[in-house]
Amino acid sequence: KNSISHMAVEAFVAQVEKKYAYVTDTAYTDGGLVGADRAGREQALHRLERVFLPDAGVTGAGEHGAIAAACGAIEELDLEGNPISEWQPLLDIAVQLPRLHWLGLNRLPLQPLDALPDTFGATLGGLRTLCLSRTGMAWEQLLLIASAMPHLAELHFCANGVVSLEPASARGAAEAEGGEEGRAVGNLLCERLPALRTLWLEDNHLASWEGVAPLASLPHLEALNLSGNRIASLPRAHSGFRSLRRLLLRSNPISDWASIDGLDSLPALSDAALRDLPLFGGMSAGPRGVNPPPSLPRTRPRPAPLGASSQRRLVIARMGSLATLNGSEVRRREREDAERFYLRSLSESYPEPLPEGSVPHAPPGGAPSPEQLEQLMRRLQLPEGEAWSAFGEEHPRWRALLCLHGVQRAAGGGAAASGTLSAELIELTLRSTAAAAGHLPPLTRRLPSSLPVKSLKAMAGALFKVEPARQVVLYSRPGAHKNDIPESLDDELKRLCDYGVIGGGEIIIEEEDGS
């Protein structure tokens, strides 16, 4: 037993020294900090605040007081992937780190506890961040552990096979007391996770929003990552989640726009990640992300899918409070363009043309206040009937957007659309990376959003002296990050609006290699 303990001491302290200590051993002739976290200057172990030892072979604390004497100032400790399967070795380590507030235990095969050890709360009760991803731990076990961590604000619990966040103990309590199950579940989660602000549940097996709904009662939950789960739809209206500001739903099988519309009912939501959803794979250019009412036959052939830019515009238009989408800021100009684009798309699916004078004019001087918008919506004189009622239910923001932007008609609407020509013109920056155009500065042009890519190529050929047949046309949306990949406008028959090109964006003309 003593030899095993000695090996544990070497495993922890020696690994810390190897990775962080200033050594003069002949194996390290430069005499500097060694390992992945090398800082290039002398650093005493007892001053270390952040220690990361993934897959380092650590099995325990070793001799009592050894860690406290060597590196007792640690505040953040990552032990991911080490061969520790019991909680006691972790408690032996943590008890020597009184300032510890961040603990990473990802990929540790921890055995379940029937009850918490007596020293559990005193040792780990100060944690504010806990990482338990890929441990195979049950959600019920996590709630038991969290009951001793009243300050826990950030929890990572990814890829643990979780199918529901409803604890069985709450269901049992509700049945025993004859009370409401939902309220019992909410009360239990608030009791166990009272300070939780950030919850990462990526790559679990959550298959419905009902499995997530127990989190709605958490009063401080601000960020929730549900990417990579199996959630196929969301409710049209949400209750609770009063503090939820950021929601990640990438790579879920969501295929209906009603789910996106429902997100707009979350009172604090301003940041969403909605990439890689089946919904976007089937989006089309006419009507754009809009299905005709059931009473109307589909008279046009099914168009080609939209590009990423148009997908982004439709999401922005349908979620009025969104300030960040997929990591990129939604600027005021982008929002206005997106909402007008959405209204023009909707106009192609109206059961009948809107009568003149049915939409009141917004007051001058910028966007109306919420009170003014309500008054404008009460003054709307829209047609009645089953088809119009179904249309309004399918597009919850439609009435408000009409009041904000007025009637918008699709490009190519003939005389009826002539009065909206200015709304169809978009200002774009054009530049070329071709060798023959390297000396030419970027140019600004106001172009109709209905301009076909083929016509854009002809214009670019005259401006930059690049044959249209050799052009590669790319589009970078407004506010794009320098690392974002521009979208290829590779279908000459499509219009700029079909690709979601909006004012303030940039068209880049590259030249194909002739070899």
RAURWO-V718601 format. One record per residue. N is the residue number from 1. RES is the residue in one small letter. SS is DSSP state (~ for helix, > for strand, _ for the rest). PSI is psi in whole degrees, -180 to 180 (* if undefined). Layout:
n:N res:RES ss:SS psi:PSI
n:N res:RES ss:SS psi:PSI
//
This chain:
n:1 res:k ss:_ psi:-41
n:2 res:n ss:~ psi:-36
n:3 res:s ss:~ psi:-37
n:4 res:i ss:~ psi:-43
n:5 res:s ss:~ psi:-40
n:6 res:h ss:~ psi:-40
n:7 res:m ss:~ psi:-37
n:8 res:a ss:~ psi:-41
n:9 res:v ss:~ psi:-47
n:10 res:e ss:~ psi:-39
n:11 res:a ss:~ psi:-41
n:12 res:f ss:~ psi:-60
n:13 res:v ss:~ psi:-41
n:14 res:a ss:~ psi:-37
n:15 res:q ss:~ psi:-38
n:16 res:v ss:~ psi:-44
n:17 res:e ss:~ psi:-42
n:18 res:k ss:~ psi:-36
n:19 res:k ss:~ psi:-30
n:20 res:y ss:~ psi:-22
n:21 res:a ss:_ psi:151
n:22 res:y ss:> psi:114
n:23 res:v ss:_ psi:159
n:24 res:t ss:_ psi:16
n:25 res:d ss:_ psi:151
n:26 res:t ss:_ psi:-19
n:27 res:a ss:_ psi:-19
n:28 res:y ss:_ psi:83
n:29 res:t ss:_ psi:-19
n:30 res:d ss:_ psi:-10
n:31 res:g ss:_ psi:35
n:32 res:g ss:_ psi:-178
n:33 res:l ss:> psi:141
n:34 res:v ss:_ psi:163
n:35 res:g ss:_ psi:-174
n:36 res:a ss:_ psi:-24
n:37 res:d ss:_ psi:30
n:38 res:r ss:_ psi:129
n:39 res:a ss:_ psi:-11
n:40 res:g ss:_ psi:16
n:41 res:r ss:_ psi:161
n:42 res:e ss:_ psi:139
n:43 res:q ss:_ psi:121
n:44 res:a ss:_ psi:142
n:45 res:l ss:~ psi:-36
n:46 res:h ss:~ psi:-7
n:47 res:r ss:~ psi:-4
n:48 res:l ss:_ psi:132
n:49 res:e ss:_ psi:-26
n:50 res:r ss:> psi:121
n:51 res:v ss:> psi:126
n:52 res:f ss:> psi:115
n:53 res:l ss:_ psi:58
n:54 res:p ss:_ psi:138
n:55 res:d ss:_ psi:42
n:56 res:a ss:_ psi:2
n:57 res:g ss:_ psi:15
n:58 res:v ss:_ psi:131
n:59 res:t ss:_ psi:-12
n:60 res:g ss:_ psi:-174
n:61 res:a ss:_ psi:-26
n:62 res:g ss:_ psi:-149
n:63 res:e ss:_ psi:143
n:64 res:h ss:_ psi:127
n:65 res:g ss:_ psi:-5
n:66 res:a ss:~ psi:-42
n:67 res:i ss:~ psi:-41
n:68 res:a ss:~ psi:-38
n:69 res:a ss:~ psi:-34
n:70 res:a ss:~ psi:-42
n:71 res:c ss:~ psi:55
n:72 res:g ss:_ psi:0
n:73 res:a ss:_ psi:6
n:74 res:i ss:_ psi:131
n:75 res:e ss:_ psi:-29
n:76 res:e ss:> psi:126
n:77 res:l ss:> psi:124
n:78 res:d ss:> psi:117
n:79 res:l ss:_ psi:28
n:80 res:e ss:_ psi:134
n:81 res:g ss:_ psi:12
n:82 res:n ss:_ psi:155
n:83 res:p ss:_ psi:63
n:84 res:i ss:_ psi:121
n:85 res:s ss:_ psi:-5
n:86 res:e ss:_ psi:155
n:87 res:w ss:~ psi:-26
n:88 res:q ss:~ psi:-44
n:89 res:p ss:~ psi:-36
n:90 res:l ss:~ psi:-40
n:91 res:l ss:~ psi:-37
n:92 res:d ss:~ psi:-33
n:93 res:i ss:~ psi:-50
n:94 res:a ss:~ psi:-29
n:95 res:v ss:_ psi:-19
n:96 res:q ss:_ psi:4
n:97 res:l ss:_ psi:79
n:98 res:p ss:_ psi:-19
n:99 res:r ss:_ psi:7
n:100 res:l ss:_ psi:125
n:101 res:h ss:_ psi:-9
n:102 res:w ss:> psi:123
n:103 res:l ss:> psi:122
n:104 res:g ss:> psi:117
n:105 res:l ss:_ psi:26
n:106 res:n ss:_ psi:142
n:107 res:r ss:_ psi:23
n:108 res:l ss:_ psi:125
n:109 res:p ss:_ psi:64
n:110 res:l ss:_ psi:131
n:111 res:q ss:_ psi:143
n:112 res:p ss:_ psi:151
n:113 res:l ss:_ psi:138
n:114 res:d ss:_ psi:-31
n:115 res:a ss:_ psi:156
n:116 res:l ss:_ psi:137
n:117 res:p ss:_ psi:155
n:118 res:d ss:_ psi:-33
n:119 res:t ss:_ psi:2
n:120 res:f ss:~ psi:-53
n:121 res:g ss:~ psi:-41
n:122 res:a ss:~ psi:-30
n:123 res:t ss:~ psi:-43
n:124 res:l ss:~ psi:6
n:125 res:g ss:_ psi:-15
n:126 res:g ss:_ psi:0
n:127 res:l ss:_ psi:137
n:128 res:r ss:_ psi:-22
n:129 res:t ss:> psi:133
n:130 res:l ss:> psi:130
n:131 res:c ss:> psi:118
n:132 res:l ss:_ psi:35
n:133 res:s ss:_ psi:149
n:134 res:r ss:_ psi:37
n:135 res:t ss:_ psi:-13
n:136 res:g ss:_ psi:11
n:137 res:m ss:_ psi:142
n:138 res:a ss:_ psi:151
n:139 res:w ss:~ psi:-38
n:140 res:e ss:~ psi:-39
n:141 res:q ss:~ psi:-40
n:142 res:l ss:~ psi:-42
n:143 res:l ss:~ psi:-34
n:144 res:l ss:~ psi:-47
n:145 res:i ss:~ psi:-43
n:146 res:a ss:~ psi:-21
n:147 res:s ss:_ psi:-19
n:148 res:a ss:_ psi:9
n:149 res:m ss:_ psi:74
n:150 res:p ss:_ psi:-17
n:151 res:h ss:_ psi:6
n:152 res:l ss:_ psi:117
n:153 res:a ss:_ psi:-23
n:154 res:e ss:> psi:127
n:155 res:l ss:> psi:128
n:156 res:h ss:> psi:116
n:157 res:f ss:_ psi:57
n:158 res:c ss:_ psi:153
n:159 res:a ss:_ psi:46
n:160 res:n ss:_ psi:12
n:161 res:g ss:_ psi:23
n:162 res:v ss:_ psi:130
n:163 res:v ss:_ psi:-19
n:164 res:s ss:_ psi:149
n:165 res:l ss:_ psi:15
n:166 res:e ss:_ psi:111
n:167 res:p ss:_ psi:138
n:168 res:a ss:~ psi:-32
n:169 res:s ss:~ psi:-33
n:170 res:a ss:~ psi:-38
n:171 res:r ss:~ psi:-42
n:172 res:g ss:~ psi:-39
n:173 res:a ss:~ psi:-40
n:174 res:a ss:~ psi:-41
n:175 res:e ss:~ psi:-39
n:176 res:a ss:~ psi:-37
n:177 res:e ss:~ psi:-5
n:178 res:g ss:_ psi:24
n:179 res:g ss:_ psi:-175
n:180 res:e ss:_ psi:127
n:181 res:e ss:~ psi:-45
n:182 res:g ss:~ psi:-41
n:183 res:r ss:~ psi:-39
n:184 res:a ss:~ psi:-41
n:185 res:v ss:~ psi:-47
n:186 res:g ss:~ psi:-43
n:187 res:n ss:~ psi:-40
n:188 res:l ss:~ psi:-44
n:189 res:l ss:~ psi:-40
n:190 res:c ss:~ psi:-34
n:191 res:e ss:~ psi:-39
n:192 res:r ss:~ psi:-29
n:193 res:l ss:_ psi:57
n:194 res:p ss:_ psi:-26
n:195 res:a ss:_ psi:7
n:196 res:l ss:_ psi:128
n:197 res:r ss:_ psi:-31
n:198 res:t ss:> psi:128
n:199 res:l ss:> psi:121
n:200 res:w ss:> psi:115
n:201 res:l ss:_ psi:34
n:202 res:e ss:_ psi:146
n:203 res:d ss:_ psi:39
n:204 res:n ss:_ psi:-163
n:205 res:h ss:_ psi:30
n:206 res:l ss:_ psi:120
n:207 res:a ss:_ psi:-4
n:208 res:s ss:_ psi:160
n:209 res:w ss:~ psi:-26
n:210 res:e ss:~ psi:-33
n:211 res:g ss:~ psi:-21
n:212 res:v ss:_ psi:-26
n:213 res:a ss:~ psi:-30
n:214 res:p ss:~ psi:-22
n:215 res:l ss:~ psi:-13
n:216 res:a ss:~ psi:-26
n:217 res:s ss:~ psi:-9
n:218 res:l ss:_ psi:119
n:219 res:p ss:_ psi:-24
n:220 res:h ss:_ psi:5
n:221 res:l ss:_ psi:116
n:222 res:e ss:_ psi:-31
n:223 res:a ss:> psi:130
n:224 res:l ss:> psi:122
n:225 res:n ss:> psi:111
n:226 res:l ss:_ psi:19
n:227 res:s ss:_ psi:148
n:228 res:g ss:_ psi:23
n:229 res:n ss:_ psi:-158
n:230 res:r ss:_ psi:29
n:231 res:i ss:_ psi:118
n:232 res:a ss:_ psi:-22
n:233 res:s ss:_ psi:159
n:234 res:l ss:_ psi:155
n:235 res:p ss:_ psi:154
n:236 res:r ss:_ psi:-27
n:237 res:a ss:_ psi:138
n:238 res:h ss:_ psi:146
n:239 res:s ss:_ psi:151
n:240 res:g ss:_ psi:-155
n:241 res:f ss:_ psi:43
n:242 res:r ss:_ psi:-21
n:243 res:s ss:_ psi:-1
n:244 res:l ss:_ psi:114
n:245 res:r ss:_ psi:-32
n:246 res:r ss:> psi:130
n:247 res:l ss:> psi:126
n:248 res:l ss:> psi:122
n:249 res:l ss:_ psi:25
n:250 res:r ss:_ psi:147
n:251 res:s ss:_ psi:41
n:252 res:n ss:_ psi:153
n:253 res:p ss:_ psi:47
n:254 res:i ss:_ psi:126
n:255 res:s ss:_ psi:11
n:256 res:d ss:_ psi:144
n:257 res:w ss:~ psi:-23
n:258 res:a ss:~ psi:-33
n:259 res:s ss:~ psi:-40
n:260 res:i ss:~ psi:-43
n:261 res:d ss:~ psi:-37
n:262 res:g ss:~ psi:-31
n:263 res:l ss:~ psi:-26
n:264 res:d ss:_ psi:-13
n:265 res:s ss:_ psi:-7
n:266 res:l ss:_ psi:119
n:267 res:p ss:_ psi:-28
n:268 res:a ss:_ psi:-2
n:269 res:l ss:_ psi:125
n:270 res:s ss:_ psi:-7
n:271 res:d ss:> psi:120
n:272 res:a ss:> psi:148
n:273 res:a ss:> psi:116
n:274 res:l ss:_ psi:36
n:275 res:r ss:_ psi:160
n:276 res:d ss:_ psi:47
n:277 res:l ss:_ psi:140
n:278 res:p ss:~ psi:-28
n:279 res:l ss:~ psi:-43
n:280 res:f ss:~ psi:-26
n:281 res:g ss:~ psi:-26
n:282 res:g ss:_ psi:7
n:283 res:m ss:_ psi:148
n:284 res:s ss:> psi:168
n:285 res:a ss:> psi:-3
n:286 res:g ss:_ psi:104
n:287 res:p ss:_ psi:147
n:288 res:r ss:> psi:103
n:289 res:g ss:_ psi:21
n:290 res:v ss:_ psi:131
n:291 res:n ss:_ psi:142
n:292 res:p ss:_ psi:151
n:293 res:p ss:_ psi:153
n:294 res:p ss:_ psi:-29
n:295 res:s ss:_ psi:-11
n:296 res:l ss:_ psi:133
n:297 res:p ss:_ psi:154
n:298 res:r ss:_ psi:101
n:299 res:t ss:_ psi:-15
n:300 res:r ss:_ psi:150
n:301 res:p ss:_ psi:154
n:302 res:r ss:_ psi:120
n:303 res:p ss:_ psi:174
n:304 res:a ss:_ psi:154
n:305 res:p ss:> psi:152
n:306 res:l ss:_ psi:162
n:307 res:g ss:_ psi:178
n:308 res:a ss:~ psi:-34
n:309 res:s ss:~ psi:-42
n:310 res:s ss:~ psi:-37
n:311 res:q ss:~ psi:-45
n:312 res:r ss:~ psi:-42
n:313 res:r ss:~ psi:-42
n:314 res:l ss:~ psi:-39
n:315 res:v ss:~ psi:-45
n:316 res:i ss:~ psi:-43
n:317 res:a ss:~ psi:-33
n:318 res:r ss:~ psi:-10
n:319 res:m ss:_ psi:97
n:320 res:g ss:_ psi:-25
n:321 res:s ss:_ psi:3
n:322 res:l ss:_ psi:124
n:323 res:a ss:_ psi:-20
n:324 res:t ss:> psi:130
n:325 res:l ss:> psi:123
n:326 res:n ss:_ psi:39
n:327 res:g ss:_ psi:-2
n:328 res:s ss:> psi:138
n:329 res:e ss:> psi:141
n:330 res:v ss:_ psi:106
n:331 res:r ss:_ psi:163
n:332 res:r ss:~ psi:-43
n:333 res:r ss:~ psi:-41
n:334 res:e ss:~ psi:-41
n:335 res:r ss:~ psi:-46
n:336 res:e ss:~ psi:-44
n:337 res:d ss:~ psi:-41
n:338 res:a ss:~ psi:-43
n:339 res:e ss:~ psi:-37
n:340 res:r ss:~ psi:-42
n:341 res:f ss:~ psi:-44
n:342 res:y ss:~ psi:-44
n:343 res:l ss:~ psi:-40
n:344 res:r ss:~ psi:-37
n:345 res:s ss:~ psi:-43
n:346 res:l ss:~ psi:-34
n:347 res:s ss:~ psi:-24
n:348 res:e ss:_ psi:-13
n:349 res:s ss:_ psi:12
n:350 res:y ss:_ psi:139
n:351 res:p ss:_ psi:-30
n:352 res:e ss:_ psi:161
n:353 res:p ss:_ psi:144
n:354 res:l ss:_ psi:135
n:355 res:p ss:_ psi:151
n:356 res:e ss:_ psi:140
n:357 res:g ss:_ psi:6
n:358 res:s ss:_ psi:-19
n:359 res:v ss:_ psi:120
n:360 res:p ss:_ psi:154
n:361 res:h ss:_ psi:135
n:362 res:a ss:_ psi:147
n:363 res:p ss:_ psi:148
n:364 res:p ss:_ psi:162
n:365 res:g ss:_ psi:30
n:366 res:g ss:_ psi:-171
n:367 res:a ss:_ psi:140
n:368 res:p ss:_ psi:156
n:369 res:s ss:_ psi:164
n:370 res:p ss:~ psi:-38
n:371 res:e ss:~ psi:-44
n:372 res:q ss:~ psi:-37
n:373 res:l ss:~ psi:-41
n:374 res:e ss:~ psi:-42
n:375 res:q ss:~ psi:-41
n:376 res:l ss:~ psi:-41
n:377 res:m ss:~ psi:-32
n:378 res:r ss:~ psi:-24
n:379 res:r ss:_ psi:-4
n:380 res:l ss:_ psi:137
n:381 res:q ss:_ psi:70
n:382 res:l ss:_ psi:153
n:383 res:p ss:_ psi:154
n:384 res:e ss:_ psi:169
n:385 res:g ss:_ psi:164
n:386 res:e ss:~ psi:-41
n:387 res:a ss:~ psi:-43
n:388 res:w ss:~ psi:-37
n:389 res:s ss:~ psi:-44
n:390 res:a ss:~ psi:-37
n:391 res:f ss:~ psi:-44
n:392 res:g ss:~ psi:-36
n:393 res:e ss:~ psi:-35
n:394 res:e ss:~ psi:-24
n:395 res:h ss:_ psi:81
n:396 res:p ss:_ psi:-30
n:397 res:r ss:_ psi:-2
n:398 res:w ss:~ psi:-49
n:399 res:r ss:~ psi:-44
n:400 res:a ss:~ psi:-39
n:401 res:l ss:~ psi:-34
n:402 res:l ss:~ psi:-42
n:403 res:c ss:~ psi:-32
n:404 res:l ss:~ psi:-40
n:405 res:h ss:~ psi:-6
n:406 res:g ss:_ psi:-178
n:407 res:v ss:_ psi:129
n:408 res:q ss:_ psi:132
n:409 res:r ss:_ psi:149
n:410 res:a ss:_ psi:152
n:411 res:a ss:_ psi:148
n:412 res:g ss:_ psi:18
n:413 res:g ss:_ psi:11
n:414 res:g ss:~ psi:-145
n:415 res:a ss:~ psi:-32
n:416 res:a ss:~ psi:-25
n:417 res:a ss:~ psi:-3
n:418 res:s ss:~ psi:-29
n:419 res:g ss:~ psi:-8
n:420 res:t ss:~ psi:23
n:421 res:l ss:~ psi:-41
n:422 res:s ss:~ psi:-31
n:423 res:a ss:~ psi:-21
n:424 res:e ss:~ psi:-11
n:425 res:l ss:> psi:133
n:426 res:i ss:> psi:141
n:427 res:e ss:> psi:123
n:428 res:l ss:> psi:151
n:429 res:t ss:> psi:129
n:430 res:l ss:> psi:132
n:431 res:r ss:> psi:159
n:432 res:s ss:> psi:142
n:433 res:t ss:_ psi:3
n:434 res:a ss:_ psi:149
n:435 res:a ss:~ psi:-39
n:436 res:a ss:~ psi:-18
n:437 res:a ss:~ psi:10
n:438 res:g ss:_ psi:-27
n:439 res:h ss:_ psi:-6
n:440 res:l ss:_ psi:136
n:441 res:p ss:_ psi:162
n:442 res:p ss:_ psi:147
n:443 res:l ss:> psi:147
n:444 res:t ss:> psi:131
n:445 res:r ss:> psi:145
n:446 res:r ss:> psi:117
n:447 res:l ss:> psi:149
n:448 res:p ss:> psi:139
n:449 res:s ss:_ psi:-15
n:450 res:s ss:_ psi:6
n:451 res:l ss:_ psi:126
n:452 res:p ss:> psi:151
n:453 res:v ss:~ psi:-33
n:454 res:k ss:~ psi:-41
n:455 res:s ss:~ psi:-36
n:456 res:l ss:~ psi:-39
n:457 res:k ss:~ psi:-40
n:458 res:a ss:~ psi:-42
n:459 res:m ss:~ psi:-45
n:460 res:a ss:~ psi:-34
n:461 res:g ss:~ psi:-39
n:462 res:a ss:~ psi:-35
n:463 res:l ss:~ psi:-41
n:464 res:f ss:~ psi:3
n:465 res:k ss:_ psi:42
n:466 res:v ss:_ psi:124
n:467 res:e ss:_ psi:132
n:468 res:p ss:~ psi:-36
n:469 res:a ss:~ psi:-20
n:470 res:r ss:~ psi:6
n:471 res:q ss:> psi:142
n:472 res:v ss:> psi:116
n:473 res:v ss:> psi:125
n:474 res:l ss:> psi:153
n:475 res:y ss:> psi:130
n:476 res:s ss:> psi:120
n:477 res:r ss:_ psi:163
n:478 res:p ss:_ psi:139
n:479 res:g ss:_ psi:10
n:480 res:a ss:_ psi:142
n:481 res:h ss:_ psi:151
n:482 res:k ss:_ psi:-23
n:483 res:n ss:_ psi:-7
n:484 res:d ss:_ psi:141
n:485 res:i ss:_ psi:124
n:486 res:p ss:_ psi:153
n:487 res:e ss:> psi:137
n:488 res:s ss:> psi:127
n:489 res:l ss:_ psi:80
n:490 res:d ss:_ psi:2
n:491 res:d ss:_ psi:109
n:492 res:e ss:_ psi:-22
n:493 res:l ss:_ psi:-14
n:494 res:k ss:_ psi:155
n:495 res:r ss:> psi:164
n:496 res:l ss:_ psi:-42
n:497 res:c ss:~ psi:-27
n:498 res:d ss:~ psi:-28
n:499 res:y ss:~ psi:-2
n:500 res:g ss:_ psi:24
n:501 res:v ss:_ psi:130
n:502 res:i ss:_ psi:164
n:503 res:g ss:_ psi:143
n:504 res:g ss:_ psi:-7
n:505 res:g ss:_ psi:-180
n:506 res:e ss:> psi:133
n:507 res:i ss:> psi:126
n:508 res:i ss:> psi:125
n:509 res:i ss:> psi:113
n:510 res:e ss:> psi:161
n:511 res:e ss:> psi:129
n:512 res:e ss:_ psi:146
n:513 res:d ss:_ psi:127
n:514 res:g ss:_ psi:-7
n:515 res:s ss:_ psi:*
//
